[in-house]
Amino acid sequence: MNSNGNQNIYQPKLIRVIDKIQETPDVFTFKWRFVDEKENEAFDFKVGQFGEFTVFGEGESTFDICNSPTQKEYNEFCCRVVGKVTKALSKVEPGETLGFRGPYGGSFPVDKYKGSNMLFISGGIALPPVRCVIDYCLAKRSDYAGLTILYGARTVDDLVYKYMLKDWGSRPDVKLVTTVDPGGETPDWKGEVGFVPAILEKMNPSRENTYVVLIGPPIMIKISMQVLGKLGFDPGRIYTSLENKMKCGVGKCGRCNVGNVYVCKDGPVFTYSEILALPQEDI
């Protein structure tokens, strides 16, 4: 609390790591709960929201809450080791304490998706923010029609959530297509070989009564959008996320400003038609 008795918006709550999974050589998933059990009981978030996670003494970074809010036992975030904070996170072990601020941002309109087919497209480390929508749709499976997942990475070793991919691929009510870039396959690889946009075009999915969730590296998103346009998909039914531009999470630092939009508050979830209306040089 500050001198006026108001909650400090930058004051993190304490969370404890209860499990750590090494997804790839440089990608880790952390399962966590609040230290205060009352916080666990009260915590709720929407599909696609994010948080600010603190390694005390090192700094703070933005990560999606990558599980579905229907999962109540614990929450998860996933990170790749790319800088000071994520390097420190890679050394954190179960039982240790981190800080958390959130949840922040808008969400995927999962109620709007009801009764429709869902096409999920993702590449590399971008599967975690897509996974939250997939998990929600699977938890509410009868609310949605066909579920198709296209996921790719540079190499077989770079595929995250291999255990989830195995589960999704075994379900009769899910169509899963996995791919790796040319040269990234192994002798026992049974998936596709090719860049995600090329495999998407090869799949030729129907736009009929379909919503798309597309998150990945910028070049993958750009070319996949072109393919979806070629296939006749409505830009207003294609959803993506700009979470890589955020910092403070509460619209104060201005780092995520694009035109008159603050990604952390007005996003991070946008339709492609909304993105086309933004200043393209700022994205």
C-alpha positions in Angstrom: 0.0 0.0 0.0 1.1 3.6 -0.6 0.6 6.5 1.7 -2.9 7.0 0.4 -3.8 3.5 1.3 -4.1 2.4 -2.4 -2.6 -0.8 -3.8 0.7 -0.3 -5.6 0.0 -1.5 -9.2 3.7 -2.5 -9.5 3.7 -4.6 -6.3 3.9 -8.3 -7.3 2.2 -11.1 -5.4 4.3 -14.0 -4.4 4.0 -17.3 -6.3 5.7 -20.6 -5.8 7.1 -22.8 -8.6 5.6 -26.3 -8.1 7.1 -27.9 -11.2 9.5 -27.1 -14.0 9.6 -28.9 -17.4 12.4 -28.5 -19.9 10.6 -28.4 -23.3 13.7 -27.9 -25.5 17.3 -27.0 -24.8 16.3 -23.4 -24.2 12.6 -23.4 -23.4 11.1 -24.1 -20.0 7.5 -24.4 -18.7 6.8 -23.5 -15.1 3.8 -24.6 -13.1 2.9 -22.3 -10.2 0.5 -21.4 -7.4 0.2 -18.3 -5.2 2.0 -18.6 -1.8 -1.2 -17.3 -0.2 -3.9 -20.0 -0.6 -6.6 -17.3 -0.5 -5.1 -15.8 -3.6 -5.3 -19.2 -5.3 -9.0 -19.4 -4.4 -9.7 -15.9 -5.7 -7.6 -15.9 -8.8 -9.3 -16.0 -12.2 -8.3 -14.9 -15.7 -9.6 -14.9 -19.3 -8.3 -17.0 -22.1 -5.3 -15.1 -23.7 -4.5 -12.8 -20.8 -0.9 -12.4 -19.6 1.1 -11.5 -16.5 4.3 -9.9 -15.4 6.7 -12.4 -13.7 9.5 -11.3 -11.5 12.8 -13.0 -10.6 13.7 -11.0 -7.5 17.1 -9.3 -7.9 17.1 -9.8 -11.7 14.0 -8.2 -13.2 10.5 -8.7 -14.6 9.3 -10.2 -17.9 5.9 -10.6 -19.7 4.6 -14.1 -20.3 1.2 -15.5 -21.3 -0.8 -17.6 -18.8 -0.7 -20.6 -21.1 -3.1 -22.9 -19.5 -6.9 -22.7 -19.6 -8.8 -21.0 -16.8 -10.7 -24.2 -16.4 -7.5 -25.6 -14.9 -7.7 -24.7 -11.2 -5.0 -26.8 -9.6 -2.1 -24.6 -10.9 -1.2 -22.2 -13.6 1.6 -22.2 -16.2 3.9 -19.9 -18.1 6.5 -20.8 -20.7 9.7 -19.0 -21.6 12.7 -19.2 -23.9 16.2 -18.2 -22.6 17.0 -15.0 -24.5 18.1 -12.4 -21.9 18.9 -11.6 -18.3 15.6 -12.4 -16.7 14.9 -15.6 -18.7 18.4 -16.8 -18.0 17.7 -16.4 -14.3 14.4 -18.2 -14.7 16.1 -21.1 -16.3 17.9 -21.6 -13.0 14.8 -21.4 -10.9 13.8 -24.8 -9.4 10.5 -26.1 -7.9 9.9 -24.7 -4.4 11.4 -21.3 -5.2 9.4 -18.0 -5.1 8.7 -15.6 -7.9 6.6 -12.5 -8.2 3.4 -12.1 -10.3 1.4 -9.1 -11.5 -1.8 -9.6 -13.4 -3.8 -10.8 -15.1 -3.7 -8.1 -17.8 -5.0 -7.5 -21.3 -7.9 -8.6 -23.3 -8.8 -12.1 -24.3 -9.9 -14.4 -27.1 -13.7 -14.3 -27.5 -14.2 -17.9 -26.8 -18.0 -17.4 -26.4 -18.2 -15.9 -29.8 -16.4 -19.0 -31.2 -19.1 -21.4 -29.9 -20.6 -23.6 -32.6 -17.8 -22.8 -35.1 -14.8 -24.7 -36.4 -11.5 -23.6 -35.0 -8.2 -23.5 -36.9 -5.1 -23.0 -34.7 -1.8 -22.1 -36.4 1.4 -21.7 -34.5 5.2 -21.8 -34.8 8.0 -22.5 -32.4 7.7 -20.9 -28.9 4.3 -19.3 -29.9 2.4 -22.5 -29.2 2.0 -21.7 -25.5 -0.3 -18.7 -26.0 -2.3 -20.7 -28.6 -2.4 -23.7 -26.2 -4.6 -21.7 -23.7 -7.3 -21.4 -26.4 -6.9 -25.1 -27.4 -7.1 -26.3 -23.8 -10.2 -24.2 -23.2 -11.9 -25.6 -26.4 -11.0 -29.1 -25.4 -12.4 -28.6 -21.8 -15.6 -27.3 -23.4 -15.4 -29.6 -26.4 -19.2 -29.9 -27.0 -19.4 -26.1 -27.5 -17.2 -26.2 -30.6 -17.3 -27.9 -34.0 -14.1 -29.1 -35.7 -10.7 -28.4 -34.1 -7.6 -28.3 -36.4 -4.1 -27.6 -35.1 -1.2 -26.8 -37.4 2.1 -26.4 -35.5 5.7 -26.2 -36.8 9.2 -25.5 -35.6 12.7 -25.3 -37.1 13.6 -28.8 -36.0 12.1 -31.8 -34.2 14.1 -30.8 -31.1 12.5 -27.3 -31.2 8.9 -28.6 -30.9 7.5 -27.7 -27.5 4.8 -29.5 -25.6 5.7 -32.9 -27.2 3.6 -34.7 -24.6 0.5 -32.5 -25.4 1.1 -33.0 -29.2 1.0 -36.7 -28.6 -2.3 -36.4 -26.6 -3.9 -34.1 -29.2 -2.8 -36.3 -32.0 -4.5 -39.3 -30.4 -7.9 -37.7 -30.1 -10.5 -38.6 -32.8 -12.1 -35.2 -32.4 -8.9 -33.2 -33.2 -7.0 -32.9 -36.4 -3.3 -32.3 -35.7 -0.7 -31.5 -38.3 2.9 -31.0 -37.2 5.8 -29.8 -39.4 9.5 -28.9 -39.3 11.5 -26.8 -41.6 13.4 -28.5 -44.4 16.5 -30.1 -42.9 15.0 -30.1 -39.4 13.6 -33.6 -39.6 15.0 -36.8 -38.1 15.0 -40.3 -39.7 12.0 -41.3 -37.5 10.0 -38.1 -38.1 6.5 -38.9 -39.3 5.1 -35.4 -39.6 5.2 -32.9 -42.5 8.4 -31.2 -43.7 8.0 -27.6 -44.8 7.4 -24.1 -43.6 4.1 -23.5 -41.8 2.5 -21.3 -44.5 3.3 -23.8 -47.2 1.8 -26.6 -45.2 -1.3 -24.4 -44.5 -1.8 -23.9 -48.2 -1.3 -27.7 -48.8 -4.0 -28.4 -46.1 -6.4 -26.1 -47.9 -8.7 -25.7 -44.8 -12.3 -24.6 -45.4 -13.2 -21.1 -44.3 -16.8 -22.1 -43.8 -18.0 -21.3 -40.3 -14.3 -21.1 -39.2 -12.4 -18.9 -36.8 -8.6 -18.8 -36.9 -6.1 -18.3 -34.0 -2.7 -17.6 -35.5 0.4 -16.8 -33.4 4.0 -17.2 -34.4 7.2 -15.4 -35.6 6.3 -12.2 -37.5 7.4 -13.6 -40.9 5.3 -16.7 -40.4 2.2 -14.7 -39.4 2.7 -12.4 -42.4 2.9 -15.1 -45.0 0.2 -17.3 -43.3 -2.1 -14.3 -43.4 -1.5 -14.0 -47.2 -2.3 -17.7 -47.6 -5.5 -17.4 -45.5 -6.5 -14.4 -47.7 -5.8 -16.5 -50.8 -8.1 -19.2 -49.3 -10.8 -16.6 -48.8 -10.7 -16.3 -45.0 -12.3 -13.1 -43.6 -9.7 -10.9 -41.8 -12.3 -10.3 -39.1 -12.3 -14.0 -38.2 -8.5 -14.3 -37.9 -7.2 -13.6 -34.4 -3.6 -13.1 -33.4 -1.6 -11.6 -30.6 1.0 -8.8 -30.3 2.3 -9.7 -26.8 5.9 -9.4 -27.8 5.6 -5.6 -27.7 4.6 -5.3 -24.0 6.5 -4.3 -20.9 4.7 -2.8 -17.9 1.3 -4.4 -18.6 -0.8 -1.4 -17.4 -0.4 1.2 -20.2 2.1 3.4 -18.3 5.4 2.9 -20.0 4.3 3.5 -23.6 6.5 0.8 -25.0 3.6 -1.1 -26.6 2.0 2.0 -28.2 1.0 1.5 -31.8 -0.8 4.5 -33.2 -3.5 5.2 -30.7 -3.5 1.7 -29.3 -1.8 0.4 -26.2 -1.2 -3.3 -26.9 -1.2 -4.3 -23.2 -4.6 -2.7 -22.5 -6.4 -2.7 -25.9 -4.9 -6.1 -26.8 -2.8 -8.2 -26.9 -5.5 -10.1 -28.9 -6.5 -8.5 -32.2 -8.3 -9.5 -35.3 -6.3 -9.2 -38.5 -8.7 -6.6 -39.7 -7.9 -4.5 -36.6 -4.2 -5.0 -37.2 -4.5 -3.8 -40.8 -6.0 -0.5 -39.4 -2.9 0.1 -37.3 0.3 2.0 -38.5 2.1 -0.9 -40.1 5.6 0.6 -39.5 5.0 0.4 -35.7 4.0 -3.3 -35.6 
